[in-house]
């Protein structure tokens, strides 16, 4: 199976959603907790079969997913909450619980701050350092100096810039 698929490619028929739309919106208002199973996966999000509502099609969009997480795979059970309804395509918008409970730690970092992290990758352009859960920054290096580092090594760094729009942190080596 491909990484991406539509619900009907996985045996989930979505043609009965339109006649039952009014009832679906009534029984699944915004704020309703739900459980279900991933029945389709696209670059923009995952389609869900909602438990107890065979006619309903849920969609958890990637724009609601924390940047460090991955889309759940087809067949995986999920829990979440209804966050919107789309009448034009009869979809119930869902925020997955694991996404909602994830704290974005990027805003905790500020230019000039000195922190410690673990080296995760060493590349020709520099060293990537993990500062917190889902937060990695780059220490650019020139020349063969990457040979001085190893993955897993603790490293003091200074935050140079935090780019919130592109979710990037530029770091510099810091002398302890």
C-alpha positions in Angstrom: 0.0 0.0 0.0 1.2 3.5 -0.8 1.9 6.0 2.0 -1.2 7.9 0.8 -4.6 6.6 0.0 -8.3 7.7 -0.1 -10.9 6.1 2.2 -12.6 4.3 -0.7 -9.2 2.7 -1.6 -9.3 1.1 1.9 -12.8 -0.3 1.7 -14.5 2.8 3.2 -17.4 4.0 1.1 -18.2 7.7 1.6 -21.3 8.0 -0.6 -23.8 7.8 2.3 -22.5 10.9 4.1 -24.7 13.4 2.2 -28.2 12.0 3.1 -27.2 11.7 6.8 -25.4 15.1 7.1 -28.0 16.9 9.1 -28.1 14.1 11.7 -24.3 13.9 11.8 -24.0 17.6 12.6 -26.7 17.2 15.3 -25.1 14.2 17.1 -21.5 15.4 16.6 -21.5 19.1 17.5 -18.3 21.1 17.9 -16.6 20.0 21.2 -17.8 16.4 21.0 -15.1 13.8 22.0 -14.8 10.9 19.6 -12.9 7.8 18.8 -12.3 6.3 15.4 -9.9 4.7 13.0 -7.8 6.2 10.2 -9.2 5.0 6.9 -7.3 7.3 4.5 -4.1 9.3 4.5 -3.2 12.3 2.3 -0.5 15.0 2.6 -3.1 17.4 3.9 -4.4 15.1 6.7 -6.1 11.8 7.6 -9.6 10.6 7.0 -11.4 8.9 9.9 -14.2 6.4 10.3 -15.9 7.7 13.5 -17.0 5.0 15.9 -20.8 4.7 16.2 -21.4 6.9 13.2 -20.7 4.8 10.0 -22.1 7.6 7.7 -19.7 10.3 9.1 -16.4 11.1 7.6 -13.9 12.8 9.9 -10.8 14.8 8.7 -7.9 15.7 10.9 -6.0 18.3 8.9 -2.2 18.7 8.9 -2.5 22.4 9.7 -3.6 21.3 13.2 -0.7 18.8 13.6 2.4 19.7 15.7 5.4 20.1 13.3 7.4 17.3 14.9 4.7 14.7 14.7 3.7 12.4 11.8 0.3 11.5 10.3 -1.1 8.4 11.9 -1.1 5.4 9.5 -4.2 3.7 8.0 -5.9 1.3 10.5 -4.6 3.1 13.6 -7.2 3.9 16.3 -7.4 7.5 17.3 -9.2 9.8 19.7 -10.1 13.4 19.3 -12.6 16.2 19.4 -14.9 17.7 16.8 -13.6 21.2 15.8 -15.7 22.1 12.7 -18.1 20.9 10.1 -17.8 21.3 6.3 -21.2 21.1 4.7 -19.8 21.3 1.1 -18.1 17.9 1.4 -19.9 16.5 4.4 -16.8 16.2 6.6 -16.4 16.5 10.4 -13.2 18.3 11.3 -11.3 16.6 14.1 -8.4 17.6 16.3 -6.6 14.5 17.4 -6.0 14.2 21.1 -2.3 13.5 20.8 -1.9 16.7 18.7 -3.9 18.8 21.1 -2.0 17.6 24.1 1.4 18.4 22.5 3.1 21.5 23.8 5.0 23.6 21.3 8.3 24.3 23.1 9.8 26.5 20.3 8.5 29.8 21.8 10.5 29.1 25.0 13.7 29.9 23.2 15.0 33.5 22.7 18.0 35.0 20.9 21.0 35.3 23.2 19.9 32.5 25.5 22.6 29.9 26.3 21.3 26.3 26.6 22.6 22.8 26.5 21.5 20.2 24.0 22.4 16.8 22.5 23.9 16.5 19.1 21.5 14.5 16.9 23.1 14.8 13.4 26.4 15.9 11.9 26.2 17.1 8.3 28.5 19.0 6.0 26.6 22.2 6.7 26.8 21.9 10.5 25.7 20.1 13.6 22.0 19.7 14.6 21.4 20.0 18.3 18.2 18.8 20.1 17.2 21.5 22.7 13.8 20.0 23.8 11.1 17.7 22.6 10.6 18.5 18.9 13.0 21.4 19.0 16.3 21.1 17.1 18.6 23.9 16.0 21.6 24.1 13.6 25.1 25.2 14.5 26.6 26.0 11.1 30.2 25.0 10.8 32.8 25.8 8.2 35.4 23.4 7.0 36.3 20.0 8.5 35.4 21.0 12.1 32.5 18.6 12.0 35.0 15.9 12.9 35.3 17.3 16.4 31.7 16.3 17.2 29.8 13.0 17.7 26.1 12.2 17.8 24.8 12.0 21.4 27.4 14.5 22.6 26.2 17.2 25.1 26.9 20.7 23.7 26.4 24.2 25.1 25.0 26.5 22.5 23.8 30.1 22.2 20.5 30.8 20.4 21.3 33.2 17.5 17.8 33.5 16.0 14.4 31.9 16.3 12.3 31.9 13.1 8.8 31.1 14.2 7.3 31.2 10.7 9.7 28.5 9.4 10.1 26.7 12.7 13.9 27.0 12.7 16.5 27.9 15.3 20.0 29.1 14.4 22.6 28.3 17.0 26.3 29.1 17.7 28.8 27.2 19.8 29.0 28.5 23.3 32.1 28.2 25.5 31.1 26.8 28.9 
